[in-house]
């Protein structure tokens, strides 16, 4: 089960380069249900996600590089690329700050994952989080992959 909230942010922290960073590239083979292939630095996955906005089933299966490269060519729509910074929030959670590149350059989203729905609902976001977009389908990567430019 994946339980996460998403936020728009007021900006990028000044010390962003001091946090761990991963390069992510992903494409969607299907969006209902979500079937995604992802490169996360040098790791590769096939992911299935069930229905839902804040909480939904998620299963990750490892792929090798060759399988990923074969499947990413079959993705529908936009390939999404982003840098993901891992920032401690000071309350035991990790903020995953996604700075999008390519077609979505300029988009910055923060995600925070939780162990329970209750923890997600009681979370107090940092002051630099300006809008909770958890329930806005426009900010789900699977929907961004279908956006027409």
DSSP file (Angstrom, degrees, kcal/mol; ACC not computed):
  #  RESIDUE AA STRUCTURE BP1 BP2  ACC     N-H-->O    O-->H-N    N-H-->O    O-->H-N    TCO  KAPPA ALPHA  PHI   PSI    X-CA   Y-CA   Z-CA
    1    1 A X              0   0    0      0, 0.0     2,-0.5     0, 0.0    56,-0.2   0.000 360.0 360.0 360.0 129.4    0.0    0.0    0.0
    2    2 A X  E     -A   56   0A   0     54,-3.3    54,-2.2     2,-0.0     2,-0.5  -0.922 360.0-179.2-103.7 126.5    1.3    3.4   -1.0
    3    3 A X  E     +A   55   0A   0     -2,-0.5   111,-3.0   111,-0.4     2,-0.3  -0.965  20.8 147.5-126.3 112.4    0.0    6.3    1.2
    4    4 A X  E     -B  113   0B   0     50,-2.5     2,-0.4    -2,-0.5   109,-0.2  -0.985  35.4-147.0-146.8 154.5    1.3    9.7    0.1
    5    5 A X  E     -B  112   0B   0    107,-2.1   107,-2.1    -2,-0.3     2,-0.4  -0.932  17.1-149.5-118.6 147.7    0.4   13.4   -0.1
    6    6 A X  E     -B  111   0B   0     -2,-0.4   127,-2.0   105,-0.2   128,-0.8  -0.912  14.5-176.0-120.5 144.6    1.6   15.7   -2.8
    7    7 A X  E     -BC 110 132B   0    103,-2.6   103,-2.7    -2,-0.4     2,-0.3  -0.987  26.4-130.2-139.2 146.0    2.2   19.5   -2.6
    8    8 A X  E     -BC 109 131B   0    123,-2.7   122,-2.1    -2,-0.3   123,-1.3  -0.687  37.0-146.0 -81.3 151.2    3.2   22.4   -4.7
    9    9 A X  E     - C   0 129B   0     99,-0.7   120,-0.2    -2,-0.3    99,-0.1  -0.820  20.2-127.0-123.5 160.8    6.0   24.3   -3.1
   10   10 A X  S    S-     0   0    0    118,-2.7     2,-0.3    -2,-0.3   119,-0.1   0.641  81.7 -46.2 -80.0 -14.7    7.0   28.0   -2.9
   11   11 A X        -     0   0    0    117,-0.4     2,-0.4    97,-0.0    -1,-0.2  -0.979  68.4 -64.9 169.4-176.6   10.5   27.2   -4.1
   12   12 A X        -     0   0    0     -2,-0.3     4,-0.1    -3,-0.1    96,-0.0  -0.833  56.4-105.4 -98.3 131.8   13.6   25.1   -4.0
   13   13 A X    >   -     0   0    0     -2,-0.4     3,-1.5     1,-0.1     4,-0.1  -0.250  25.5-124.4 -55.0 142.5   15.6   25.1   -0.7
   14   14 A X  T 3  S+     0   0    0      1,-0.3     3,-0.3     2,-0.1    -1,-0.1   0.823 110.5  49.2 -57.8 -33.6   18.9   27.1   -1.0
   15   15 A X  T >  S+     0   0    0      1,-0.2     3,-2.4     2,-0.1    -1,-0.3  -0.027  70.3 132.5 -98.3  30.9   20.9   24.1    0.2
   16   16 A X  G X   +     0   0    0     -3,-1.5     3,-1.6     1,-0.3    -1,-0.2   0.813  65.1  62.0 -54.7 -34.9   19.3   21.6   -2.3
   17   17 A X  G 3  S+     0   0    0     -3,-0.3    -1,-0.3     1,-0.3     4,-0.1   0.581  90.9  68.3 -72.1  -7.0   22.6   20.2   -3.4
   18   18 A X  G <  S+     0   0    0     -3,-2.4     2,-0.3     2,-0.1    -1,-0.3   0.518  89.7  79.1 -86.8  -4.1   23.4   19.0    0.1
   19   19 A X  S <  S-     0   0    0     -3,-1.6    68,-0.1    -4,-0.2     0, 0.0  -0.728  94.9 -91.6-103.7 152.5   20.6   16.3    0.0
   20   20 A X  E     -D   86   0B   0     66,-0.5    66,-2.2    -2,-0.3     2,-0.4  -0.324  46.7-162.8 -58.5 141.9   20.7   12.9   -1.7
   21   21 A X  E     -D   85   0B   0     64,-0.2     2,-0.4    -4,-0.1    64,-0.2  -0.987  11.5-169.5-133.9 139.7   19.5   13.1   -5.3
   22   22 A X  E     -D   84   0B   0     62,-2.2    62,-3.0    -2,-0.4     2,-0.5  -0.960  20.4-131.7-125.6 146.9   18.3   10.5   -7.8
   23   23 A X  E     -D   83   0B   0     -2,-0.4    18,-2.8    60,-0.2     2,-0.4  -0.863  27.6-168.9 -95.4 129.4   17.5   10.7  -11.5
   24   24 A X  E     +DE  82  40B   0     58,-2.9    58,-2.4    -2,-0.5     2,-0.4  -0.971  13.8 177.1-123.6 133.4   14.2    9.2  -12.5
   25   25 A X  E     +DE  81  39B   0     14,-2.2    14,-3.3    -2,-0.4     2,-0.3  -0.999  15.6 170.3-128.8 133.4   12.9    8.5  -15.9
   26   26 A X  E     -DE  80  38B   0     54,-2.5    54,-2.8    -2,-0.4     2,-0.3  -0.998  16.8-171.4-148.5 150.1    9.5    6.8  -16.4
   27   27 A X  E     - E   0  37B   0     10,-2.1    10,-2.6    -2,-0.3     2,-0.5  -0.950  22.7-124.7-136.5 157.1    6.9    5.9  -19.0
   28   28 A X  E     -DE  76  36B   0     48,-0.6    48,-2.9    -2,-0.3     8,-0.2  -0.902  17.5-177.6-112.0 122.7    3.4    4.5  -18.8
   29   29 A X  E    S+     0   0B   0      6,-2.6     2,-0.3    -2,-0.5     7,-0.2   0.707  84.8   0.2 -83.3 -23.3    2.3    1.4  -20.6
   30   30 A X  E   > - E   0  35B   0      5,-1.4     5,-2.5    46,-0.1    -1,-0.3  -0.965  53.7-161.1-160.5 149.8   -1.2    1.9  -19.3
   31   31 A X  E   5S+ E   0  34B   0     -2,-0.3     3,-0.4     3,-0.2     2,-0.2   0.526  76.7  69.8-116.4  -8.1   -2.9    4.5  -17.1
   32   32 A X  T   5S+     0   0    0      1,-0.9    -1,-0.2     3,-0.1     2,-0.2  -0.670 122.4  14.0-147.2  89.7   -6.1    2.7  -15.9
   33   33 A X  T   5S-     0   0    0     16,-0.3    -1,-0.9    -2,-0.2     2,-0.4   0.552 114.1-117.3 -75.2 164.6   -4.8    0.7  -14.1
   34   34 A X  E   5 +EF  31  49B   0     15,-1.3    15,-2.3    -3,-0.4     2,-0.4  -0.577  36.6 174.7 -74.8 123.6   -1.4    2.3  -13.9
   35   35 A X  E   < +EF  30  48B   0     -5,-2.5    -6,-2.6    -2,-0.4    -5,-1.4  -0.973  14.8 174.4-129.0 115.9    1.4    0.2  -15.3
   36   36 A X  E     -EF  28  47B   0     11,-2.8    11,-3.3    -2,-0.4     2,-0.4  -0.887  27.3-150.2-126.0 148.2    4.7    2.1  -15.3
   37   37 A X  E     -EF  27  46B   0    -10,-2.6   -10,-2.1    -2,-0.3     2,-0.4  -0.967  25.5-172.6-113.5 140.4    8.3    1.4  -16.1
   38   38 A X  E     -EF  26  45B   0      7,-2.5     7,-2.4    -2,-0.4     2,-0.5  -0.993  24.7-156.2-138.9 137.5   10.9    3.4  -14.2
   39   39 A X  E     -EF  25  44B   0    -14,-3.3   -14,-2.2    -2,-0.4     2,-0.5  -0.964  14.5-175.9-102.7 126.6   14.6    4.0  -14.2
   40   40 A X  E >   -EF  24  43B   0      3,-3.3     3,-1.7    -2,-0.5     2,-0.5  -0.878  65.7 -61.4-125.9  95.1   15.7    5.2  -10.8
   41   41 A X  T 3  S-     0   0    0    -18,-2.8   -16,-0.1    -2,-0.5   -19,-0.0  -0.538 121.5 -18.1  55.5-114.7   19.5    5.9  -11.2
   42   42 A X  T 3  S+     0   0    0     -2,-0.5     2,-0.3    -3,-0.1    -1,-0.2   0.109 121.8  93.5-106.3  22.4   20.8    2.4  -12.1
   43   43 A X  E <   -F   40   0B   0     -3,-1.7    -3,-3.3    21,-0.1     2,-0.4  -0.881  57.5-158.6-113.5 148.7   17.7    0.5  -10.9
   44   44 A X  E     +FG  39  63B   0     19,-0.6    19,-2.7    -2,-0.3     2,-0.3  -0.977  11.8 177.9-133.3 139.8   14.8   -0.5  -13.1
   45   45 A X  E     -FG  38  62B   0     -7,-2.4    -7,-2.5    -2,-0.4     2,-0.5  -0.973  28.0-146.8-142.8 151.7   11.2   -1.4  -12.2
   46   46 A X  E     -FG  37  61B   0     15,-2.6    15,-2.9    -2,-0.3     2,-0.4  -0.991  33.2-166.1-110.3 126.9    7.8   -2.3  -13.6
   47   47 A X  E     -FG  36  60B   0    -11,-3.3   -11,-2.8    -2,-0.5     2,-0.4  -0.941  17.1-163.8-123.6 137.8    5.1   -0.9  -11.3
   48   48 A X  E     -FG  35  59B   0     11,-2.4    11,-2.5    -2,-0.4     2,-0.4  -0.972  11.9-171.9-113.0 132.4    1.4   -1.6  -11.0
   49   49 A X  E     -FG  34  58B   0    -15,-2.3   -15,-1.3    -2,-0.4   -16,-0.3  -0.992  10.7-145.4-126.2 133.3   -0.7    1.0   -9.1
   50   50 A X        -     0   0    0      7,-2.5   -16,-0.1    -2,-0.4     2,-0.0  -0.089  40.8 -64.5 -79.8-174.4   -4.3    0.5   -8.2
   51   51 A X  S    S+     0   0    0    -18,-0.0     6,-0.4     5,-0.0    -1,-0.2  -0.320  82.0  84.2 -70.5 154.9   -7.1    3.1   -8.0
   52   52 A X        -     0   0    0      4,-0.1     4,-0.1    -3,-0.1    -3,-0.0  -0.549  58.0-129.5 134.6 164.0   -6.9    5.9   -5.5
   53   53 A X  S    S+     0   0    0      2,-0.3   -49,-0.1    -2,-0.2     3,-0.1   0.790 100.5  11.4-109.2 -60.2   -5.5    9.3   -4.9
   54   54 A X  S    S+     0   0    0      1,-0.3   -50,-2.5   -51,-0.1     2,-0.4   0.824 134.4  31.2 -91.2 -34.7   -3.8    9.4   -1.5
   55   55 A X  E    S+A    3   0A   0    -52,-0.2     2,-0.3   -54,-0.0    -2,-0.3  -0.988  72.0 140.3-129.5 130.6   -3.8    5.6   -0.7
   56   56 A X  E     -A    2   0A   0    -54,-2.2   -54,-3.3    -2,-0.4    -4,-0.1  -0.988  52.0 -87.2-161.9 158.5   -3.6    2.8   -3.3
   57   57 A X        -     0   0    0     -6,-0.4    -7,-2.5    -2,-0.3     2,-0.3  -0.413  43.3-176.2 -67.0 143.5   -2.1   -0.6   -3.9
   58   58 A X  E     -G   49   0B   0     -9,-0.2     2,-0.4    -2,-0.1    -9,-0.2  -0.979   9.5-175.9-146.2 131.9    1.4   -0.5   -5.4
   59   59 A X  E     -G   48   0B   0    -11,-2.5   -11,-2.4    -2,-0.3     2,-0.5  -0.996   6.9-162.8-129.7 128.9    3.6   -3.4   -6.6
   60   60 A X  E     -G   47   0B   0     -2,-0.4     2,-0.4   -13,-0.2   -13,-0.2  -0.944   3.5-170.9-113.4 129.1    7.2   -3.0   -7.9
   61   61 A X  E     -G   46   0B   0    -15,-2.9   -15,-2.6    -2,-0.5     2,-0.1  -0.973  27.0-118.1-116.7 131.3    8.9   -5.7   -9.8
   62   62 A X  E     -G   45   0B   0     -2,-0.4     2,-0.3   -17,-0.2   -17,-0.3  -0.388  30.7-171.1 -69.3 144.7   12.6   -5.4  -10.6
   63   63 A X  E     -G   44   0B   0    -19,-2.7   -19,-0.6    -2,-0.1     2,-0.2  -0.865  20.5-121.9-122.7 161.0   13.7   -5.2  -14.2
   64   64 A X     >  -     0   0    0     -2,-0.3     4,-2.3   -21,-0.1     5,-0.2  -0.594  37.0-101.0 -93.7 170.4   17.1   -5.4  -15.8
   65   65 A X  H  > S+     0   0    0      1,-0.2     4,-2.8    -2,-0.2     5,-0.2   0.879 121.0  52.7 -59.2 -41.3   18.4   -2.5  -18.0
   66   66 A X  H  > S+     0   0    0      2,-0.2     4,-1.9     1,-0.2    -1,-0.2   0.910 109.7  47.6 -64.3 -42.9   17.7   -4.4  -21.2
   67   67 A X  H  > S+     0   0    0      2,-0.2     4,-2.6     1,-0.2    -1,-0.2   0.915 112.9  49.8 -64.1 -42.5   14.0   -5.1  -20.2
   68   68 A X  H  X S+     0   0    0     -4,-2.3     4,-3.0     1,-0.2     5,-0.3   0.950 109.9  49.6 -60.3 -49.1   13.5   -1.5  -19.2
   69   69 A X  H  X S+     0   0    0     -4,-2.8     4,-0.7     1,-0.2    -1,-0.2   0.841 112.6  48.6 -61.7 -33.2   15.0   -0.1  -22.5
   70   70 A X  H  < S+     0   0    0     -4,-1.9     4,-0.3    -5,-0.2     3,-0.3   0.930 116.2  42.1 -68.8 -46.4   12.7   -2.5  -24.4
   71   71 A X  H >< S+     0   0    0     -4,-2.6     3,-1.7     1,-0.2     4,-0.3   0.847 104.2  62.5 -74.3 -34.8    9.6   -1.5  -22.5
   72   72 A X  H >< S+     0   0    0     -4,-3.0     3,-1.2     1,-0.3    -1,-0.2   0.829  97.6  60.2 -62.0 -29.2   10.1    2.3  -22.3
   73   73 A X  T 3< S+     0   0    0     -4,-0.7    -1,-0.3    -3,-0.3    -2,-0.2   0.701 102.7  53.1 -68.8 -18.4    9.9    2.4  -26.1
   74   74 A X  T <  S+     0   0    0     -3,-1.7    -1,-0.2    -4,-0.3    -2,-0.2   0.409  82.7 122.2 -95.4   0.1    6.4    1.0  -25.8
   75   75 A X    <   -     0   0    0     -3,-1.2     2,-0.3    -4,-0.3   -46,-0.2  -0.335  59.4-129.4 -66.7 143.5    5.2    3.7  -23.4
   76   76 A X  E     -D   28   0B   0    -48,-2.9   -48,-0.6     2,-0.1   -46,-0.1  -0.685  64.6 -12.0 -88.3 145.3    2.2    5.8  -24.4
   77   77 A X  E    S+     0   0B   0     -2,-0.3     2,-0.2    69,-0.1    69,-0.2  -0.276 110.2   4.0  74.0-149.6    2.4    9.6  -24.2
   78   78 A X  E     -     0   0B   0     67,-3.2     2,-0.5    66,-0.2   -50,-0.3  -0.500  59.5-134.6 -81.1 137.8    5.1   11.6  -22.5
   79   79 A X  E     -     0   0B   0     -2,-0.2     2,-0.5   -52,-0.1    24,-0.3  -0.801  26.6-141.4 -85.0 131.0    8.2   10.2  -20.9
   80   80 A X  E     -D   26   0B   0    -54,-2.8   -54,-2.5    -2,-0.5     2,-0.4  -0.825  20.5-177.5-101.6 130.2    8.7   11.9  -17.5
   81   81 A X  E     +D   25   0B   0     20,-0.5    20,-2.8    -2,-0.5     2,-0.3  -0.974  12.9 152.1-125.9 142.5   12.1   12.8  -16.3
   82   82 A X  E     -DH  24 100B   0    -58,-2.4   -58,-2.9    -2,-0.4     2,-0.5  -0.991  41.5-121.0-160.6 157.9   12.9   14.4  -12.9
   83   83 A X  E     -DH  23  99B   0     16,-2.3    16,-2.9    -2,-0.3     2,-0.6  -0.929  28.8-154.7-102.0 132.7   15.5   14.8  -10.2
   84   84 A X  E     -DH  22  98B   0    -62,-3.0   -62,-2.2    -2,-0.5     2,-0.4  -0.941   6.4-165.3-114.3 117.3   14.2   13.6   -6.8
   85   85 A X  E     -DH  21  97B   0     12,-2.7    12,-2.8    -2,-0.6     2,-0.7  -0.822  13.2-141.8 -99.5 139.3   15.8   15.1   -3.7
   86   86 A X  E     +DH  20  96B   0    -66,-2.2   -66,-0.5    -2,-0.4     2,-0.5  -0.900  25.3 177.6-106.1 111.9   15.3   13.4   -0.3
   87   87 A X  E     - H   0  95B   0      8,-3.0     8,-3.7    -2,-0.7     2,-0.1  -0.957  28.1-128.5-120.6 121.2   14.9   16.0    2.4
   88   88 A X  E     - H   0  94B   0     -2,-0.5     6,-0.2     6,-0.2    -2,-0.0  -0.463  11.9-152.3 -65.0 138.3   14.2   15.1    6.1
   89   89 A X        -     0   0    0      4,-2.5    -1,-0.1    -2,-0.1     5,-0.1   0.503  36.1-115.6 -91.3  -3.3   11.2   17.1    7.3
   90   90 A X  S    S+     0   0    0      3,-0.4     4,-0.1     1,-0.0    -2,-0.1   0.400 103.0  78.6  86.4  -3.9   12.4   17.1   10.9
   91   91 A X  S    S-     0   0    0      2,-0.3     3,-0.1     0, 0.0    -3,-0.0   0.108 119.5 -84.8-123.1  19.8    9.4   15.1   12.1
   92   92 A X  S    S+     0   0    0      1,-0.3     2,-0.3     0, 0.0    -4,-0.0   0.432  97.7 104.3  94.8  -1.4   10.5   11.6   11.0
   93   93 A X        -     0   0    0     21,-0.0    -4,-2.5    19,-0.0     2,-0.5  -0.737  63.7-129.5-110.5 161.6    9.3   11.8    7.4
   94   94 A X  E     -H   88   0B   0     19,-0.3    19,-0.6    -2,-0.3     2,-0.6  -0.947  12.7-144.1-112.3 127.3   11.2   12.3    4.2
   95   95 A X  E     -HI  87 112B   0     -8,-3.7    -8,-3.0    -2,-0.5     2,-0.9  -0.786   8.6-153.8 -85.3 124.7   10.2   14.9    1.6
   96   96 A X  E     -HI  86 111B   0     15,-3.1    15,-2.0    -2,-0.6     2,-0.8  -0.880  12.3-162.3 -99.3 103.5   10.7   13.7   -1.9
   97   97 A X  E     -HI  85 110B   0    -12,-2.8   -12,-2.7    -2,-0.9     2,-0.6  -0.792   2.8-160.2 -93.1 112.2   11.2   16.9   -3.8
   98   98 A X  E     -HI  84 109B   0     11,-3.4    11,-2.1    -2,-0.8     2,-0.7  -0.836   8.6-170.6 -98.6 118.8   10.7   16.3   -7.6
   99   99 A X  E     -HI  83 108B   0    -16,-2.9   -16,-2.3    -2,-0.6     9,-0.2  -0.925  22.6-142.6-107.8 107.2   12.1   18.8   -9.9
  100  100 A X  E     -H   82   0B   0      7,-2.4     6,-0.8    -2,-0.7   -18,-0.3  -0.335  17.3-168.3 -76.2 150.4   10.8   17.9  -13.4
  101  101 A X    >   +     0   0    0    -20,-2.8     3,-1.6     4,-0.2   -20,-0.5  -0.626  50.8  21.0-122.1-178.9   12.9   18.2  -16.5
  102  102 A X  G >  S+     0   0    0      1,-0.3     3,-1.9    -2,-0.2   -22,-0.1  -0.308 129.0   3.8  62.2-133.1   12.1   18.1  -20.2
  103  103 A X  G 3  S+     0   0    0    -24,-0.3    -1,-0.3     1,-0.3   -23,-0.1   0.760 140.1  44.8 -57.5 -28.0    8.4   18.7  -21.2
  104  104 A X  G X  S+     0   0    0     -3,-1.6     3,-2.4   -23,-0.2    -1,-0.3   0.148  77.3 149.0-107.0  18.5    7.5   19.5  -17.5
  105  105 A X  T <   +     0   0    0     -3,-1.9    -4,-0.2     1,-0.3     3,-0.1  -0.272  66.2  36.1 -53.3 135.3   10.5   21.7  -16.7
  106  106 A X  T 3  S+     0   0    0     -6,-0.8     2,-0.5     1,-0.4    -1,-0.3   0.150  88.2 116.2 101.8 -17.1    9.4   24.2  -14.1
  107  107 A X    <   -     0   0    0     -3,-2.4    -7,-2.4    -7,-0.1     2,-0.4  -0.734  40.4-179.4 -85.4 130.7    7.1   21.8  -12.3
  108  108 A X  E     + I   0  99B   0     -2,-0.5   -99,-0.7    -9,-0.2     2,-0.4  -0.989   2.0 176.3-133.3 123.1    8.2   21.1   -8.7
  109  109 A X  E     -BI   8  98B   0    -11,-2.1   -11,-3.4    -2,-0.4     2,-0.4  -0.963  17.9-150.7-127.4 143.8    6.3   18.8   -6.5
  110  110 A X  E     -BI   7  97B   0   -103,-2.7  -103,-2.6    -2,-0.4     2,-0.4  -0.950  14.9-170.4-110.9 134.3    6.9   17.5   -3.0
  111  111 A X  E     -BI   6  96B   0    -15,-2.0   -15,-3.1    -2,-0.4     2,-0.4  -0.958   6.0-168.8-122.5 143.2    5.6   14.1   -1.9
  112  112 A X  E     -BI   5  95B   0   -107,-2.1  -107,-2.1    -2,-0.4     2,-0.3  -0.995  11.4-149.8-131.6 126.7    5.6   12.6    1.6
  113  113 A X  E     -B    4   0B   0    -19,-0.6     2,-0.3    -2,-0.4   -19,-0.3  -0.723  14.0-163.1 -97.9 148.1    4.9    8.9    2.2
  114  114 A X        -     0   0    0   -111,-3.0  -111,-0.4    -2,-0.3     3,-0.1  -0.888  27.6-133.4-130.6 156.0    3.2    7.7    5.3
  115  115 A X  S    S+     0   0    0     -2,-0.3     2,-0.3     1,-0.1    -1,-0.1   0.757  91.8  18.3 -79.3 -24.2    2.7    4.4    7.2
  116  116 A X  S  > S-     0   0    0      1,-0.1     4,-1.8  -113,-0.1     5,-0.1  -0.949  72.7-118.4-142.8 160.6   -1.0    4.9    7.7
  117  117 A X  H  > S+     0   0    0     -2,-0.3     4,-2.7     2,-0.2     5,-0.2   0.867 116.0  57.5 -65.1 -36.8   -3.9    7.0    6.4
  118  118 A X  H  > S+     0   0    0      1,-0.2     4,-1.5     2,-0.2    -1,-0.2   0.912 105.8  48.7 -61.3 -42.9   -4.3    8.5    9.9
  119  119 A X  H  4 S+     0   0    0      1,-0.2     4,-0.4     2,-0.2    -1,-0.2   0.906 111.8  49.9 -63.8 -40.7   -0.6    9.7    9.8
  120  120 A X  H >< S+     0   0    0     -4,-1.8     3,-0.9     1,-0.2    -2,-0.2   0.919 111.2  48.6 -63.2 -43.6   -1.2   11.2    6.4
  121  121 A X  H 3< S+     0   0    0     -4,-2.7    -1,-0.2     1,-0.2    -2,-0.2   0.760 113.9  46.1 -69.7 -24.7   -4.4   13.0    7.5
  122  122 A X  T 3< S+     0   0    0     -4,-1.5    -1,-0.2    -5,-0.2    -2,-0.2   0.384  83.8 126.0 -98.8   4.6   -2.7   14.5   10.6
  123  123 A X    <   -     0   0    0     -3,-0.9     2,-0.7    -4,-0.4    -3,-0.0  -0.408  50.7-148.8 -68.0 132.8    0.5   15.6    8.8
  124  124 A X        -     0   0    0     -2,-0.1    -1,-0.1     0, 0.0     2,-0.1  -0.914  20.4-140.3-101.6 112.1    1.4   19.3    9.3
  125  125 A X        -     0   0    0     -2,-0.7   -36,-0.0     1,-0.1     0, 0.0  -0.355  22.9 -99.0 -72.8 149.1    3.2   20.4    6.1
  126  126 A X    >   -     0   0    0      1,-0.1     3,-1.9     2,-0.1    -1,-0.1  -0.232  37.3-106.7 -60.9 158.4    6.3   22.7    6.3
  127  127 A X  T 3  S+     0   0    0      1,-0.3    -1,-0.1  -118,-0.0    -2,-0.1   0.718 116.6  64.5 -63.7 -21.8    5.6   26.4    5.6
  128  128 A X  T 3  S+     0   0    0   -119,-0.1  -118,-2.7  -118,-0.0     2,-0.6   0.498  80.1  92.0 -84.7  -0.8    7.2   26.2    2.2
  129  129 A X  E <   +C    9   0B   0     -3,-1.9  -120,-0.3  -120,-0.2     3,-0.1  -0.841  54.6 177.4 -86.2 121.8    4.5   23.8    1.0
  130  130 A X  E     +     0   0B   0   -122,-2.1     2,-0.3    -2,-0.6  -121,-0.2   0.712  56.9  21.3-105.6 -22.2    1.9   26.1   -0.5
  131  131 A X  E     -C    8   0B   0   -123,-1.3  -123,-2.7     0, 0.0     2,-0.7  -0.951  63.3-136.0-152.3 127.9   -0.9   23.9   -1.9
  132  132 A X  E     +C    7   0B   0     -2,-0.3  -125,-0.3  -125,-0.2     3,-0.2  -0.748  27.7 169.9 -82.2 114.2   -2.0   20.3   -1.2
  133  133 A X    >   +     0   0    0   -127,-2.0     3,-1.8    -2,-0.7     6,-0.3   0.080  35.9 120.6-112.5  20.7   -2.6   18.7   -4.6
  134  134 A X  T 3  S+     0   0    0   -128,-0.8    -1,-0.1     1,-0.3  -127,-0.1   0.879  82.2  38.5 -52.3 -42.9   -3.0   15.1   -3.4
  135  135 A X  T 3  S+     0   0    0     -3,-0.2     2,-0.8  -129,-0.1    -1,-0.3   0.260  91.2 102.2 -97.5  12.1   -6.5   14.9   -4.8
  136  136 A X    X   -     0   0    0     -3,-1.8     3,-2.1     1,-0.1     4,-0.2  -0.854  59.4-157.0 -97.1 108.4   -5.9   16.8   -8.0
  137  137 A X  G >  S+     0   0    0     -2,-0.8     3,-1.6     1,-0.3     6,-0.3   0.737  85.3  74.2 -58.7 -22.7   -5.5   14.3  -10.8
  138  138 A X  G 3  S+     0   0    0      1,-0.3    -1,-0.3     5,-0.1     9,-0.1   0.758  95.0  52.0 -62.2 -23.3   -3.5   16.8  -12.9
  139  139 A X  G <  S+     0   0    0     -3,-2.1     2,-0.5    -6,-0.3    -1,-0.3   0.342  81.4 105.2 -99.8   7.1   -0.5   16.3  -10.7
  140  140 A X  S X> S-     0   0    0     -3,-1.6     4,-2.2    -4,-0.2     3,-1.0  -0.764  73.5-134.0 -83.6 130.4   -0.4   12.5  -10.9
  141  141 A X  H 3> S+     0   0    0     -2,-0.5     4,-2.1     1,-0.3    -1,-0.1   0.828 104.0  60.3 -55.8 -34.8    2.5   11.5  -13.1
  142  142 A X  H 34 S+     0   0    0      1,-0.2     4,-0.4     2,-0.2    -1,-0.3   0.881 109.2  42.9 -63.1 -36.4    0.3    9.0  -15.0
  143  143 A X  H X4 S+     0   0    0     -3,-1.0     3,-1.0    -6,-0.3     4,-0.5   0.850 109.8  56.4 -76.0 -34.6   -2.0   11.9  -16.1
  144  144 A X  H >< S+     0   0    0     -4,-2.2     3,-1.2     1,-0.3    -2,-0.2   0.860  99.6  61.5 -62.1 -33.6    0.9   14.1  -16.8
  145  145 A X  T 3< S+     0   0    0     -4,-2.1   -67,-3.2     1,-0.3    -1,-0.3   0.755 105.2  47.5 -64.9 -22.2    2.1   11.4  -19.2
  146  146 A X  T <  S+     0   0    0     -3,-1.0    -1,-0.3    -4,-0.4    -2,-0.2   0.481  82.7 122.7 -96.3  -4.3   -1.1   11.9  -21.2
  147  147 A X    <   -     0   0    0     -3,-1.2     2,-0.5    -4,-0.5   -69,-0.1  -0.354  56.0-139.7 -63.7 134.7   -0.9   15.7  -21.4
  148  148 A X              0   0    0      1,-0.1    -1,-0.1    -2,-0.1    -2,-0.1  -0.825 360.0 360.0 -98.2 131.4   -1.0   17.0  -24.9
  149  149 A X              0   0    0     -2,-0.5    -1,-0.1     0, 0.0    -2,-0.0   0.401 360.0 360.0-104.1 360.0    1.3   19.9  -25.7
